[in-house]
């Protein structure tokens, strides 16, 4: 039973992350659509609103809920809670906080409030990537990972991501 529940947990993690990766891209496109001429802006905004709503409410939220249900079940079946798992749970709590910030952006954009530029959203888009990288590395190497090397690797990864965003911005001009 444990492995079936764990498989479902992983499947819903994948669909949840897919939703979080794509939703921010749609936020970016929707924000950029606001700079278009009236007819084009209205058409794009209407289309992006439909896509955003379906993705967020039909995929991302259900996946987030099922991830926590199956994750809790896996934890129950696993039994003990080693140190690495406490760290993972802390990262997962941060991931849910990130998810709630995306929900705030979703609610704002649904009301026509665009509080962030497309460039700011591009930086925000990397939040899910950073959590994914951190959680997968931790779960894969568990106790073998040194805290110092883990943080150094994560810092280097974040710097590479931020540099890539800046390079992309320069190439777009």
C-alpha positions in Angstrom: 0.0 0.0 0.0 2.8 2.4 0.9 4.3 2.4 -2.6 1.0 3.0 -4.3 0.3 6.0 -2.0 3.8 7.3 -2.5 3.4 7.0 -6.3 0.1 9.0 -6.2 1.9 11.6 -4.0 4.6 11.9 -6.6 2.1 12.1 -9.5 0.3 15.0 -7.8 3.5 16.7 -7.0 4.4 16.7 -10.7 1.0 18.0 -11.7 1.1 20.7 -9.0 4.5 21.9 -10.1 3.4 21.9 -13.7 0.5 24.1 -12.7 2.8 26.5 -10.8 5.3 26.7 -13.6 2.7 27.5 -16.2 0.5 29.8 -14.2 3.2 32.4 -13.8 4.0 32.3 -17.5 0.3 33.0 -18.1 0.4 35.8 -15.6 3.4 37.2 -17.5 1.5 37.0 -20.9 -1.6 38.5 -19.3 0.4 41.4 -17.9 2.1 42.0 -21.2 -1.3 41.9 -23.0 -2.3 45.0 -21.0 0.2 47.0 -23.1 -1.5 46.1 -26.4 -4.1 48.1 -28.4 -7.7 47.9 -27.1 -9.0 45.2 -29.4 -6.0 43.0 -29.1 -5.8 43.6 -25.3 -9.4 42.6 -24.8 -9.1 39.4 -26.9 -5.9 38.4 -25.2 -7.1 39.3 -21.7 -10.3 37.3 -22.2 -8.4 34.2 -23.5 -5.7 34.4 -20.8 -8.4 34.8 -18.1 -10.0 31.5 -19.2 -6.7 29.7 -19.4 -5.6 31.0 -16.0 -8.9 30.1 -14.3 -8.9 26.6 -15.7 -5.3 25.9 -14.9 -5.4 27.3 -11.4 -8.8 25.9 -10.3 -8.8 22.8 -12.4 -5.2 21.6 -12.0 -3.0 23.5 -9.6 -5.4 23.7 -6.6 -6.6 20.1 -6.8 -3.0 18.9 -7.2 -1.9 20.9 -4.2 -4.7 19.5 -2.1 -4.1 15.9 -3.3 -0.3 16.3 -2.8 -0.8 17.2 0.9 -3.3 14.4 1.4 -1.2 11.7 -0.1 2.0 13.2 1.4 0.4 13.1 4.9 -0.7 9.5 4.2 2.9 8.6 3.1 4.2 10.2 6.3 1.8 8.3 8.4 2.8 5.0 6.8 6.5 5.9 6.9 6.4 6.1 10.7 9.3 8.0 12.1 10.3 11.5 11.1 14.1 11.7 10.5 15.9 15.1 10.4 16.0 15.3 6.6 12.2 14.9 6.5 11.7 17.8 8.9 13.8 20.0 6.6 11.8 18.8 3.7 8.5 19.6 5.5 9.8 23.1 6.1 10.6 23.5 2.4 7.1 22.2 1.6 5.6 24.7 4.0 7.5 27.4 2.1 6.2 25.9 -1.2 2.6 26.2 0.0 3.3 29.8 1.0 4.6 30.4 -2.5 1.4 28.7 -3.8 -0.7 31.2 -1.7 1.2 34.1 -3.2 0.3 32.8 -6.7 -3.3 32.6 -5.6 -3.1 36.3 -4.5 -1.8 37.2 -8.0 -4.6 35.1 -9.5 -7.2 36.9 -7.5 -5.7 40.3 -8.4 -5.5 39.6 -12.1 -9.0 38.3 -12.1 -10.1 41.7 -10.8 -7.9 43.5 -13.4 -5.2 44.5 -10.9 -1.7 44.0 -12.3 0.5 44.8 -9.4 3.7 43.3 -10.9 5.6 44.0 -14.1 6.3 41.1 -16.5 10.0 41.3 -15.4 9.1 41.0 -11.7 6.9 38.0 -12.6 9.8 36.4 -14.4 11.8 36.5 -11.2 8.8 35.2 -9.3 8.4 32.4 -11.8 11.7 30.9 -10.5 10.3 30.3 -7.0 8.8 27.0 -7.9 12.1 26.0 -9.6 14.1 26.8 -6.5 11.7 24.8 -4.2 11.7 21.9 -6.7 15.5 21.8 -6.8 15.9 22.0 -3.0 13.3 19.4 -2.2 14.4 16.9 -4.9 18.1 17.2 -3.9 17.2 16.8 -0.2 15.0 13.8 -0.8 17.5 12.2 -3.1 20.6 12.5 -1.0 19.1 12.7 2.5 21.7 12.4 5.2 24.6 12.3 2.6 24.2 16.0 2.0 26.3 18.5 3.9 24.3 21.5 5.1 27.2 23.8 4.0 27.5 22.2 0.5 23.7 22.1 0.1 23.3 25.8 0.8 26.3 26.6 -1.3 24.8 24.6 -4.2 21.4 26.2 -3.7 22.9 29.7 -3.7 24.9 29.0 -6.9 21.8 27.6 -8.5 19.8 30.8 -7.6 22.5 33.0 -8.9 22.6 31.1 -12.2 18.8 31.5 -12.5 18.9 35.2 -11.8 21.7 35.7 -14.2 19.8 33.7 -16.9 16.8 36.0 -16.4 18.9 39.1 -16.8 20.6 37.7 -19.9 17.2 36.8 -21.4 16.0 40.4 -20.7 19.1 41.8 -22.5 18.5 39.4 -25.5 14.8 40.5 -25.7 15.7 44.1 -26.3 
